Amino acid sequence: MAKPSVELLNKYNDRELSPSEWRRVDAQVASSVESKGELEKMRRIGELVRLMGDELSSAVSFEGFSERVAAGVRADRPLTLGEKLSVFTREFFEHRRQVWIPAACAAAAVLAVVLALPFFGAGAGATAPVWTASASGGAQEGSLIQEVSFGDLRGAVYQVEDGRGGTAGVVWIVE
């Protein structure tokens, strides 16, 4: 019978083999003096490693370990907003590629269409937009109404004072 490999002997020693494999290796070990010696060496090394681990762990005191760790965690300063944003963006772009890459592509496509509409949207005979302004038209005093026509499309841009010295704008488009 062929002698088992060192890897197979190691699995045999650690009881990591299936029952049928274990019986096959057991028969090979029983028929080979060299395999028996190798197996005995593995068992002695394993026992020495266990004894050494027990000896080393008994020399270390773990008393108060969890309290020291908790105190160290509490002593950490909180992250600033900049650090939080930095971590968020790095993690987002690193781990959420399946979300942001398609979203960025879609946003780029929408932007390209929006930017191309003034050039191609009104047809081949389109003219430049025509702006007209009036200070009346039924709006509040001080408001400015601008009418925009672009080919067949018409719209109005209303700029109305908001009473605090600022203005608010409303865009109305009619086909």
Secondary structure in CASP SS format (residue, H / E / C, confidence):
PFRMAT SS
TARGET T0000
AUTHOR 0000-0000-0000
METHOD secondary structure of the structure
MODEL  1
M C 1.00
A C 1.00
K C 1.00
P C 1.00
S C 1.00
V H 1.00
E H 1.00
L H 1.00
L H 1.00
N H 1.00
K H 1.00
Y H 1.00
N H 1.00
D C 1.00
R C 1.00
E C 1.00
L C 1.00
S C 1.00
P H 1.00
S H 1.00
E H 1.00
W H 1.00
R H 1.00
R H 1.00
V H 1.00
D H 1.00
A H 1.00
Q H 1.00
V H 1.00
A H 1.00
S H 1.00
S C 1.00
V H 1.00
E H 1.00
S H 1.00
K H 1.00
G H 1.00
E H 1.00
L H 1.00
E H 1.00
K H 1.00
M H 1.00
R H 1.00
R H 1.00
I H 1.00
G H 1.00
E H 1.00
L H 1.00
V H 1.00
R H 1.00
L H 1.00
M H 1.00
G H 1.00
D H 1.00
E H 1.00
L H 1.00
S H 1.00
S H 1.00
A H 1.00
V C 1.00
S C 1.00
F C 1.00
E C 1.00
G C 1.00
F H 1.00
S H 1.00
E H 1.00
R H 1.00
V H 1.00
A H 1.00
A H 1.00
G H 1.00
V H 1.00
R H 1.00
A H 1.00
D C 1.00
R C 1.00
P C 1.00
L C 1.00
T C 1.00
L H 1.00
G H 1.00
E H 1.00
K H 1.00
L H 1.00
S H 1.00
V H 1.00
F H 1.00
T H 1.00
R H 1.00
E H 1.00
F H 1.00
F H 1.00
E H 1.00
H H 1.00
R C 1.00
R H 1.00
Q H 1.00
V H 1.00
W H 1.00
I H 1.00
P H 1.00
A H 1.00
A H 1.00
C H 1.00
A H 1.00
A H 1.00
A H 1.00
A H 1.00
V H 1.00
L H 1.00
A H 1.00
V H 1.00
V H 1.00
L H 1.00
A H 1.00
L H 1.00
P H 1.00
F H 1.00
F H 1.00
G C 1.00
A C 1.00
G C 1.00
A C 1.00
G C 1.00
A C 1.00
T C 1.00
A C 1.00
P C 1.00
V E 1.00
W E 1.00
T E 1.00
A E 1.00
S E 1.00
A C 1.00
S C 1.00
G C 1.00
G C 1.00
A C 1.00
Q C 1.00
E C 1.00
G C 1.00
S C 1.00
L E 1.00
I E 1.00
Q E 1.00
E E 1.00
V E 1.00
S E 1.00
F E 1.00
G C 1.00
D C 1.00
L E 1.00
R E 1.00
G E 1.00
A E 1.00
V E 1.00
Y E 1.00
Q E 1.00
V E 1.00
E E 1.00
D C 1.00
G C 1.00
R C 1.00
G C 1.00
G C 1.00
T E 1.00
A E 1.00
G E 1.00
V E 1.00
V E 1.00
W E 1.00
I E 1.00
V E 1.00
E C 1.00
END
